[in-house]
Structure formats: C-alpha cells, structure tokens
Amino acid sequence: MKKIEITTEFIKLEQLLKLANIVSSGGLAKELIQNEEVKVNGEIETRRGKKLRKGDLVEYNGNQFLID
C-alpha cells in the first residue's frame, strides 16, 4: 500500500490518479474511471470528481493508495 499525502481538505479522484502516476492525463483517468477499473473504499467509483479525504483507500490494478 502506498500513502499519498495531501495538504488540502480533499483531492478529486481524477487528480489523485495523476498524482499517484497511474495515468499521465485527465483523459486517461476518465477512461479508467468510466470503465469501472477504480475502487474507492472497496466500491467501484464512476465519478471522476469524487472527493477523496484523508483515510480513503483507492484501488487500481491490484495496487492500493491510502490518502494521508
């Protein structure tokens, strides 16, 4: 599990995927999310603007990212 530190109240899912180097662009992030390949706290998430806060867990392709 990799920890992703944020200094704001929240980060949008699309931004997190770029920050974690999962994707290189917003377009690729949108595609992964729409294809139901990303989970937030164990549930498939289809909203790229989903607000993530400290303690949320994002999963993609067998990798886990904890918002810290």
C-alpha positions in Angstrom: 0.0 0.0 0.0 1.3 3.4 -1.0 0.4 6.5 1.0 -0.5 9.7 -0.9 -0.1 12.8 1.2 -2.4 15.7 0.6 -2.3 19.2 2.2 -5.8 20.2 1.3 -9.2 19.1 2.7 -9.8 16.8 -0.3 -8.5 15.7 -3.7 -10.6 14.7 -6.6 -10.2 11.1 -7.8 -9.1 12.2 -11.3 -6.3 14.3 -9.7 -5.2 11.5 -7.4 -4.7 9.1 -10.3 -2.4 11.7 -11.9 -0.6 12.4 -8.6 0.0 8.7 -8.0 1.4 8.3 -11.5 -1.3 5.8 -12.5 -2.2 8.0 -15.5 -0.4 10.8 -17.4 -3.5 12.8 -18.3 -7.1 13.5 -17.3 -8.4 11.8 -20.4 -6.8 8.5 -19.3 -8.1 8.9 -15.8 -11.6 9.5 -17.1 -11.3 6.3 -19.2 -10.2 4.1 -16.3 -13.0 5.5 -14.1 -15.7 5.1 -16.7 -14.6 1.5 -17.4 -15.2 0.8 -13.7 -11.5 -0.1 -13.1 -11.1 2.1 -9.9 -12.4 1.4 -6.5 -12.7 3.8 -3.6 -13.1 2.3 -0.1 -13.9 -1.1 -1.7 -16.6 0.2 -4.0 -16.4 0.8 -7.8 -16.4 4.5 -8.4 -17.6 6.0 -11.6 -17.3 9.7 -10.7 -14.0 11.3 -11.7 -14.8 14.3 -9.5 -15.3 12.1 -6.4 -13.8 14.0 -3.4 -11.3 11.9 -1.5 -10.3 12.8 2.0 -7.7 11.5 4.4 -8.3 7.9 5.3 -9.9 7.0 1.9 -8.4 4.0 0.1 -8.2 3.9 -3.7 -7.6 0.6 -5.5 -6.5 0.1 -9.1 -5.0 -2.9 -10.9 -4.1 -4.6 -7.6 -2.4 -1.6 -6.1 -3.8 0.3 -3.1 -3.3 4.0 -2.4 -4.2 5.5 1.1 -4.9 9.2 1.3 -2.9 10.5 4.2 
